[in-house]
Amino acid sequence: MTSATARSAAELWLPAEALNCYEGDARLRSWLTTTGLLTERVRAASGATFRLQVLAEEVHDGEHRRVILLGTHAQPWIYAETSISDTTLAQHPWLARMGEVSLGETLAAHGATRSDFAYARLMPDTPLVARALAQAALAPQPLWVRRSDFAVQGAPLRVQEVFLPGIGRAAPLT
């Protein structure tokens, strides 16, 4: 990647304060800026219909990648990817076999620290958004993404969460 491309990609990411300028939907902005554990908020909002589905736990491009859908049984609200380096996995091998357990809740229990969130509204041809749209069976559209970095006893990992259009909404009645 050229430095101009890296610079333009980095400029897409915004701090939370900038969301008021770019995202007029207060409901969505509320979800994007959730400061606590997102899984806890999804669980509280979805009740008995809560679902955390692990789509993949695999090595991809030299990193362990965990991919999940989070939402209700009928409708995913969030697509998330976690990237964990080999160095971090060597220090914390349990990260590679978490299964249907919430990453955020597990990291909190291990005393992990989390960076501030960065936000971007990414186009549907962005690989991360394209994967989220495909997994959720949605038509191409730009979606909001937030990312943050965790450190578990100094060992880093990155989480990127794609907010799907149905977030916070109950599934339609049939």
Backbone bond lengths (Angstrom), bond angles and torsions (degrees), N, CA, C in turn:
res aa  C-N    CA-C-N  psi(-1)  N-CA   C-N-CA  omega(-1)  CA-C   N-CA-C  phi
1 M - - - 1.442 - - 1.524 107.77 -
2 T 1.302 117.28 132.35 1.453 120.60 179.37 1.522 109.72 -73.89
3 S 1.336 116.51 161.33 1.457 118.80 -179.17 1.525 111.00 -64.99
4 A 1.353 118.71 -33.07 1.464 121.01 177.54 1.526 110.48 -65.56
5 T 1.355 116.90 -40.71 1.458 120.28 178.48 1.523 110.06 -67.23
6 A 1.328 117.24 -42.80 1.459 120.75 179.11 1.526 110.10 -62.84
7 R 1.316 116.91 -40.80 1.450 120.46 -179.43 1.537 110.67 -65.75
8 S 1.333 118.02 -44.63 1.462 119.84 -179.08 1.529 110.73 -66.37
9 A 1.331 117.87 -37.26 1.460 120.51 177.58 1.525 110.37 -65.95
10 A 1.325 117.56 -41.48 1.462 121.32 179.68 1.523 110.86 -64.81
11 E 1.328 118.04 -32.80 1.457 121.46 -178.34 1.524 112.41 -71.83
12 L 1.325 118.18 -14.52 1.461 121.14 177.51 1.523 112.16 -69.33
13 W 1.319 117.41 -27.12 1.463 121.86 -173.68 1.516 109.96 -83.77
14 L 1.332 115.46 132.30 1.457 123.13 -174.44 1.519 110.69 -117.96
15 P 1.343 116.88 151.89 1.467 119.37 170.37 1.525 109.74 -77.75
16 A 1.315 117.26 165.81 1.464 121.99 -177.55 1.527 112.55 -57.56
17 E 1.329 117.59 -36.35 1.463 120.37 -177.93 1.526 111.87 -60.43
18 A 1.318 117.79 -27.65 1.466 121.40 -176.86 1.521 112.65 -79.53
19 L 1.332 118.35 -13.64 1.466 119.71 -176.74 1.525 112.82 -62.34
20 N 1.316 118.03 -32.21 1.465 120.29 179.14 1.521 111.37 -59.61
21 C 1.320 117.33 -30.53 1.465 121.31 -179.74 1.529 111.84 -77.93
22 Y 1.323 117.01 -27.36 1.459 120.40 -171.00 1.515 114.67 -109.67
23 E 1.312 118.15 -26.22 1.464 120.37 -175.55 1.518 109.35 -121.37
24 G 1.338 115.63 105.29 1.453 121.64 -176.86 1.517 114.54 -81.03
25 D 1.323 118.22 -14.07 1.462 122.43 -178.91 1.535 108.54 -80.75
26 A 1.328 116.44 102.96 1.467 120.80 -176.85 1.524 111.82 -60.55
27 R 1.346 116.94 -36.17 1.472 120.23 179.78 1.526 110.35 -62.24
28 L 1.335 116.51 -48.45 1.464 120.05 179.26 1.530 110.75 -65.49
29 R 1.323 116.83 -42.62 1.471 120.40 179.55 1.527 110.34 -58.71
30 S 1.333 116.83 -37.57 1.464 121.27 177.69 1.529 111.08 -60.64
31 W 1.334 116.23 -42.96 1.472 119.85 178.02 1.527 110.31 -67.16
32 L 1.317 117.51 -43.73 1.470 121.06 -178.62 1.521 112.10 -59.76
33 T 1.324 116.50 -37.21 1.463 120.45 -173.81 1.525 113.19 -97.52
34 T 1.319 117.67 13.02 1.466 120.35 175.44 1.522 108.58 -52.87
35 T 1.331 116.94 122.35 1.463 119.60 -176.89 1.524 112.75 -91.12
36 G 1.299 117.22 -27.81 1.461 120.25 178.13 1.525 109.82 -79.07
37 L 1.290 115.19 -160.71 1.461 119.78 179.62 1.525 109.87 -76.14
38 L 1.318 116.01 122.56 1.454 121.87 -178.33 1.523 110.87 -61.78
39 T 1.326 117.47 -37.31 1.467 120.77 179.25 1.526 110.75 -60.09
40 E 1.331 117.36 -40.53 1.463 120.24 178.77 1.528 110.66 -62.61
41 R 1.339 116.80 -41.11 1.467 119.73 179.98 1.527 110.93 -67.27
42 V 1.334 117.10 -42.05 1.464 120.47 178.27 1.522 109.68 -63.14
43 R 1.327 117.00 -43.74 1.471 121.06 179.94 1.528 110.27 -60.82
44 A 1.327 117.22 -43.32 1.468 121.00 -179.93 1.528 111.24 -66.32
45 A 1.324 117.48 -39.65 1.473 121.38 -177.33 1.524 112.56 -75.43
46 S 1.332 117.12 -29.66 1.469 119.58 -175.76 1.523 113.35 -97.99
47 G 1.311 117.29 -16.29 1.470 121.17 177.44 1.517 112.78 58.62
48 A 1.334 115.63 -131.15 1.465 121.56 -175.78 1.527 112.60 -67.00
49 T 1.330 117.87 -14.82 1.465 120.44 -178.86 1.531 112.21 -91.14
50 F 1.352 118.17 4.20 1.464 122.26 -179.12 1.527 111.55 -55.41
51 R 1.339 114.72 140.03 1.464 119.51 176.74 1.523 109.96 -147.59
52 L 1.314 115.68 129.99 1.455 123.87 168.92 1.516 105.73 -116.13
53 Q 1.319 116.39 113.56 1.464 121.52 -177.10 1.525 109.60 -113.56
54 V 1.327 117.20 119.31 1.459 121.38 175.80 1.525 107.80 -81.96
55 L 1.325 116.03 119.15 1.464 121.42 179.39 1.517 111.84 -89.71
56 A 1.326 116.64 -32.65 1.472 120.17 -178.30 1.521 109.99 -161.73
57 E 1.301 115.18 145.30 1.461 124.07 166.69 1.517 103.77 -137.33
58 E 1.330 115.52 102.13 1.466 119.50 -170.41 1.517 111.08 -150.31
59 V 1.318 115.18 163.41 1.462 120.98 172.46 1.517 107.47 -89.33
60 H 1.349 115.40 128.13 1.458 121.81 -178.00 1.522 107.46 -141.25
61 D 1.334 117.15 121.87 1.472 122.26 -179.85 1.527 112.41 53.43
62 G 1.331 117.02 42.69 1.456 121.09 175.68 1.516 115.22 78.66
63 E 1.329 117.95 4.50 1.455 121.83 177.55 1.512 109.15 -126.69
64 H 1.330 114.27 150.83 1.456 119.34 172.39 1.519 106.41 -78.21
65 R 1.319 116.72 133.56 1.459 121.16 -178.88 1.511 108.80 -124.26
66 R 1.318 115.99 128.14 1.466 122.54 175.80 1.517 107.22 -113.88
67 V 1.321 116.56 128.68 1.467 121.88 -176.52 1.524 108.22 -124.47
68 I 1.335 116.22 129.57 1.465 119.95 -179.67 1.527 111.27 -135.68
69 L 1.315 114.75 160.24 1.458 123.52 164.78 1.519 106.16 -115.51
70 L 1.314 115.87 138.80 1.451 122.28 -178.25 1.524 107.91 -129.97
71 G 1.305 117.32 134.31 1.457 120.52 179.64 1.512 110.81 163.83
72 T 1.334 115.41 -131.70 1.463 120.51 178.62 1.534 108.36 -109.50
73 H 1.310 115.85 171.16 1.463 119.44 176.95 1.519 111.25 -60.03
74 A 1.326 117.01 -33.69 1.464 121.06 -175.76 1.520 114.16 -90.66
75 Q 1.353 117.48 -23.81 1.457 118.63 -171.87 1.533 111.44 -148.81
76 P 1.336 117.11 122.95 1.460 118.60 174.87 1.525 111.02 -73.83
77 W 1.328 116.66 141.92 1.458 122.61 179.11 1.521 111.38 -108.12
78 I 1.338 115.85 -30.95 1.467 121.10 -175.16 1.521 108.89 -140.02
79 Y 1.323 115.05 135.61 1.460 122.48 170.64 1.520 104.35 -109.51
80 A 1.330 117.29 129.17 1.465 119.94 -177.61 1.518 111.18 -132.60
81 E 1.322 114.76 141.79 1.462 122.37 174.45 1.522 108.35 -124.44
82 T 1.321 114.95 133.36 1.458 121.87 174.94 1.519 108.08 -114.98
83 S 1.333 116.61 131.86 1.466 122.38 177.49 1.522 108.07 -112.63
84 I 1.333 115.30 125.36 1.458 121.83 -176.71 1.521 108.03 -126.05
85 S 1.318 116.97 122.06 1.465 120.97 -178.38 1.528 110.97 -70.87
86 D 1.323 115.33 160.01 1.469 120.80 176.86 1.530 110.83 -59.85
87 T 1.311 116.97 -36.34 1.468 121.44 179.85 1.527 110.49 -63.15
88 T 1.332 115.75 -45.13 1.468 119.50 178.55 1.526 110.54 -65.18
89 L 1.347 116.73 -41.13 1.476 119.66 178.56 1.521 112.05 -64.45
90 A 1.315 116.90 -34.65 1.467 119.59 178.04 1.533 110.28 -63.13
91 Q 1.342 116.44 -35.99 1.471 120.43 179.10 1.526 112.25 -79.93
92 H 1.337 116.14 -30.62 1.467 121.15 -175.01 1.532 110.29 -137.06
93 P 1.343 118.07 71.95 1.465 120.91 -176.40 1.530 114.05 -60.77
94 W 1.317 118.70 -21.67 1.463 122.04 178.47 1.528 111.92 -61.41
95 L 1.339 118.02 -22.16 1.464 121.07 178.89 1.533 112.16 -64.84
96 A 1.317 117.37 -22.19 1.465 121.26 -178.10 1.525 112.89 -85.33
97 R 1.302 117.85 -6.60 1.465 119.84 -176.92 1.531 112.07 -139.99
98 M 1.316 114.52 53.60 1.461 120.35 -178.20 1.526 112.81 -83.71
99 G 1.331 117.17 -25.90 1.456 119.78 179.97 1.516 112.37 62.54
100 E 1.334 117.02 -139.41 1.468 122.87 -173.73 1.534 113.33 -82.86
101 V 1.304 117.06 25.23 1.461 122.31 -179.12 1.530 108.69 -96.36
102 S 1.322 117.03 145.17 1.454 122.26 178.53 1.530 110.86 -68.96
103 L 1.313 116.88 125.63 1.465 121.74 178.49 1.525 110.74 -62.01
104 G 1.328 117.01 -48.84 1.463 120.41 -177.49 1.516 112.34 -59.01
105 E 1.326 116.84 -45.38 1.462 120.76 179.86 1.525 110.90 -64.48
106 T 1.332 116.45 -39.87 1.466 120.54 179.47 1.523 110.85 -67.33
107 L 1.334 116.76 -43.71 1.458 119.86 178.89 1.529 111.54 -63.59
108 A 1.319 117.09 -39.56 1.465 120.79 177.43 1.527 110.16 -60.84
109 A 1.329 116.51 -40.83 1.462 120.89 179.37 1.531 111.79 -65.69
110 H 1.337 117.40 -25.13 1.465 122.31 178.76 1.530 112.08 -94.70
111 G 1.324 117.40 9.31 1.462 121.03 176.68 1.519 114.74 72.46
112 A 1.326 118.03 25.03 1.460 120.85 -179.89 1.524 110.23 -68.29
113 T 1.311 115.30 150.69 1.460 120.95 173.79 1.520 108.34 -104.23
114 R 1.341 115.76 155.98 1.459 120.58 -176.95 1.525 109.37 -129.67
115 S 1.319 115.84 138.75 1.461 121.21 176.14 1.521 110.30 -72.74
116 D 1.324 115.80 171.57 1.455 119.91 170.38 1.518 108.21 -64.07
117 F 1.332 116.45 156.86 1.452 121.25 176.86 1.517 110.08 -81.06
118 A 1.324 115.16 149.12 1.458 122.82 168.55 1.522 105.76 -121.25
119 Y 1.328 116.68 145.83 1.461 122.45 -173.62 1.514 110.76 -125.86
120 A 1.331 116.38 148.19 1.463 121.32 174.56 1.523 108.38 -152.52
121 R 1.307 115.50 143.97 1.471 120.69 171.53 1.519 104.90 -99.89
122 L 1.339 115.20 105.85 1.455 121.44 -172.24 1.522 111.27 -101.11
123 M 1.316 114.41 146.40 1.462 121.75 -178.40 1.532 110.89 -75.06
124 P 1.336 116.91 159.18 1.468 120.65 -175.57 1.524 114.27 -65.85
125 D 1.335 118.31 -17.35 1.463 119.53 177.80 1.527 112.55 -87.80
126 T 1.333 117.53 -2.23 1.460 120.98 172.76 1.529 107.17 -68.34
127 P 1.339 118.87 130.44 1.473 119.48 -174.93 1.530 114.54 -51.18
128 L 1.317 118.22 -43.66 1.468 120.69 -179.53 1.528 110.86 -61.36
129 V 1.320 117.54 -47.52 1.466 121.23 -179.43 1.524 110.51 -68.49
130 A 1.317 117.77 -38.81 1.469 120.72 177.79 1.532 110.65 -59.72
131 R 1.341 117.08 -42.12 1.470 120.00 177.85 1.531 110.73 -64.97
132 A 1.339 117.32 -41.56 1.466 121.23 -179.95 1.526 110.50 -63.19
133 L 1.330 116.69 -45.74 1.464 120.89 179.91 1.529 111.11 -61.59
134 A 1.328 116.42 -41.61 1.465 120.52 179.78 1.531 110.83 -64.46
135 Q 1.319 117.25 -45.46 1.471 120.33 -178.60 1.519 112.23 -66.01
136 A 1.335 117.00 -33.24 1.456 120.69 -179.05 1.526 112.38 -92.26
137 A 1.337 117.23 1.76 1.469 123.23 -179.57 1.532 111.60 54.14
138 L 1.335 115.11 50.26 1.462 121.30 -179.68 1.522 110.47 -112.20
139 A 1.318 116.05 153.56 1.462 122.24 175.72 1.529 109.35 -68.54
140 P 1.335 117.52 153.21 1.461 120.42 178.41 1.530 111.75 -56.82
141 Q 1.319 115.53 131.69 1.454 122.66 179.19 1.523 108.73 -166.34
142 P 1.319 118.27 152.27 1.463 119.52 175.58 1.532 109.57 -70.12
143 L 1.321 116.52 146.11 1.465 121.48 -179.76 1.523 110.05 -135.90
144 W 1.321 114.98 151.11 1.458 120.73 175.01 1.531 110.18 -80.37
145 V 1.319 114.52 140.14 1.463 122.75 179.32 1.521 107.44 -130.23
146 R 1.316 116.04 141.73 1.461 118.70 169.36 1.512 107.51 -124.34
147 R 1.314 115.63 147.86 1.461 120.38 178.66 1.513 108.97 -134.21
148 S 1.324 114.08 154.59 1.458 121.12 175.60 1.517 108.27 -155.75
149 D 1.309 113.60 159.82 1.456 120.65 178.33 1.521 108.61 -112.85
150 F 1.316 115.14 137.34 1.458 122.09 174.89 1.521 108.74 -107.70
151 A 1.314 115.57 158.41 1.463 121.71 170.25 1.525 107.26 -134.53
152 V 1.330 115.31 124.09 1.461 122.05 176.90 1.520 105.77 -108.71
153 Q 1.332 116.43 106.59 1.465 121.50 -174.96 1.530 109.97 49.92
154 G 1.307 116.66 44.45 1.460 122.99 177.73 1.519 115.45 85.25
155 A 1.322 118.29 -10.56 1.469 121.89 -178.65 1.532 109.50 -88.60
156 P 1.353 117.90 123.37 1.467 120.18 -172.95 1.529 115.13 -87.66
157 L 1.333 114.72 155.42 1.457 122.87 168.24 1.529 106.96 -154.41
158 R 1.323 116.39 156.48 1.471 122.02 -177.03 1.518 110.51 -120.08
159 V 1.341 115.35 139.27 1.457 122.72 176.26 1.529 108.32 -120.94
160 Q 1.339 115.37 131.93 1.459 122.04 174.07 1.518 107.84 -122.52
161 E 1.331 116.19 126.28 1.457 122.36 -176.28 1.525 108.89 -117.93
162 V 1.329 115.97 123.92 1.456 122.46 179.22 1.530 107.09 -101.19
163 F 1.333 116.37 124.34 1.458 122.04 -177.22 1.523 109.16 -91.29
164 L 1.313 115.69 114.41 1.455 122.64 -176.10 1.531 110.24 -84.06
165 P 1.330 118.31 155.15 1.473 121.90 -173.01 1.523 115.41 -57.32
166 G 1.315 119.13 -28.29 1.465 121.53 -177.05 1.510 114.83 -85.71
167 I 1.320 118.62 7.73 1.463 120.63 -173.54 1.526 111.96 -56.42
168 G 1.315 113.77 129.81 1.448 121.11 177.50 1.515 115.07 80.90
169 R 1.294 116.57 -1.45 1.468 120.41 -179.04 1.519 110.17 -103.74
170 A 1.292 115.02 140.57 1.472 119.30 175.23 1.510 108.72 -72.35
171 A 1.286 116.21 155.02 1.470 121.18 177.74 1.523 108.97 -64.66
172 P 1.330 117.68 146.34 1.464 119.49 178.01 1.512 110.86 -64.18
173 L 1.303 115.89 144.45 1.459 120.84 178.14 1.517 109.88 -74.00
174 T 1.321 116.56 139.55 1.470 120.26 178.92 1.516 110.33 -113.52
